[in-house]
């Protein structure tokens, strides 16, 4: 089972700069699809490089951490404008019944895709229970 954790710790430093920084200051939107043998989690992370993304799993909690920096420079006559934004965001998901050693992830065109294979369910065989 895959679900949002109540301890979800979405945090992001908000800045009042111009539109150059807008993609980073938006919340990380996530879609979760259930397939027959896996879950597919898609997170929108436009403008974020894969080196700035860290995925961890511990105690059935999948954590997505993003720490990034953007910088803008403008020159006009004798005036130089430099702005830097440092920010981070985090999402935490409860992932039960997942083959943790087989989780795969990739970043492509601003989308983080995480494949979480389901554990195979074993159907218990019928057996006779001895009464003592």
GUZALUM-970099 format. One record per residue: x, y, z of N, C-alpha, C in turn; residue in three letters. Coordinates in steps of 0.2 Angstrom, whole numbers, plus 5000, padded with zeros to 4 digits. Atoms other than C-alpha are relative to their C-alpha. Layout:
BEGIN
XYZXYZXYZala...
This chain:
BEGIN
500449945000500050005000500450065000unk499649945000500650174996499650065002unk500549944998499950335004500450065003unk499749954997500350505009500150005008unk499950004993501050515027499750065003unk500249944996500250625040500550045002unk499449964998501950675045500350034994unk499749975006502150745027500350075002unk499749944998503350885029500250044994unk499949965006503150995014500250075002unk499749944998504251145016500450034995unk499649965006504951275004500050075002unk499849934998505751435007499650044994unk500349965005504651564998500450074999unk499749945002505451714989499650054996unk500449955004504751874982500450034995unk499649985006505851884967499650004994unk500450005006505251894949499949934997unk500250065003504651754938500649954998unk499450045001506451684935500049945006unk500050054995506251594952499349965001unk500650034999504451544951500049924999unk500050075000504751364945500249965007unk499750034994505751324961499650015006unk500449994994504551404973499349975000unk500750035000503051304968500149935004unk500050064997502551154978500149944995unk499850065004503150984972499349964999unk500650045001501550904964500249934998unk499950075001501450714964499449964998unk500550055002500450584955500249935002unk499850074998500350404961499549954996unk500450055004499750264949500149935003unk499950074998499450084955499949964994unk500050055005499849954943500049935003unk500150074998499649764944500649985005unk499450024996501449734950500450055003unk499649954997502049904956499650065001unk500349935000501650084960500550054996unk499649955003502250234950499950065003unk500149934997502550394959500450054995unk499749955005502850544947499950075004unk499949934997503450714955500250054995unk499849945005503550874945500550045004unk499449964997505250954949500350044994unk499749965006505551074934500650045002unk499449964998507251154934500449975005unk499650034995507951034947500449954996unk499650055003509450934942500049945005unk500050064996509550754948500549995005unk499550004995511150784958499750045006unk500349974995509950894969499549965003unk500550044997508750754973500349945004unk499850054996508950634987499449955002unk500550054998507850474989500349965005unk499950054995507850375005499449965002unk500650044997506850235012500249975007unk499850034994506850185030499349995004unk500650014996505550105041499350014996unk500650005005504250095026499850084999unk500149935001504450285024500550024994unk499649985005505050345007500050085000unk499949934999505750525008500350034993unk499749965006506050644993500350065003unk499749934998507250784998500350034994unk499749965005507750924986500350065003unk499649944998509051054989500350034994unk499849975007509351174975500250075001unk499849935000510151344971499950024993unk500049975007509751464957500350075001unk499649944999510751614953499850044993unk500149965006510351764941500450065001unk499649945000511451904936499850044994unk500249955005510952064926500550055000unk499549955000512152194920499650064996unk500249945003511552374916500450065001unk499549944999512752514913500549985005unk499650014994513652524930499749955005unk500450034995512352424939500149924999unk500050085000512552234943499549985005unk500550034996511052134950500249935001unk499950084999511451964958499549985005unk500450034995510151864966500149925000unk500050074999510251694973499549975005unk500550034996508951574980500249935002unk499850074997509351424991499349985003unk500650034997507851314995500049935000unk500050075000507351144999499249985001unk500750034999505751034999500149935002unk499950074998505350865006499349985000unk500650045000503950745003500149935003unk500050074997503650585014499449964998unk500550055002502650435009500149945004unk500050074997502150275018500049954995unk500050065006502650125007500049945004unk500150064997502049965014499949944995unk500050065005502249795005500350014993unk499649985006503549864993500749965001unk499350035001505149764987500550065001unk499549945000506349904994500649994996unk499450005004507849834986499950004992unk500150005007507049844969499750074998unk500349945002506450024969500550034995unk499649965005507050124954499850074999unk500249935001507050304950500450034994unk499749965005507450424936499750074999unk500249935001507350614932500050014992unk500049995007506750654914499650064999unk500449945002506150824908499650035005unk500349974994505750894925499549965004unk500450054996504850734931500449955003unk499650054997505550624944499549945000unk500450065001504850444941500349955005unk499850054996504950314955499649944999unk500450065001504450134952500149965007unk500050034994504050044968499649934999unk500350075001503749854965499749975006unk500450024995502449774975500349935002unk499850064998502949624986499449954998unk500450055003502149464979499649975007unk500450034995500749404990500049925000unk500150075000500749224995499449985003unk500650034997499149134998500149945004unk499850064995499249025013499649944997unk500350065002498848845009499649985006unk500550034995497448755018500449955004unk499750054996498048655032499549985006unk500450024994497248555046500350025007unk499749984994497548625063499849945006unk500150054995497748495077499750035006unk500349984994496648515092500349965006unk499750044994497548475109499650015006unk
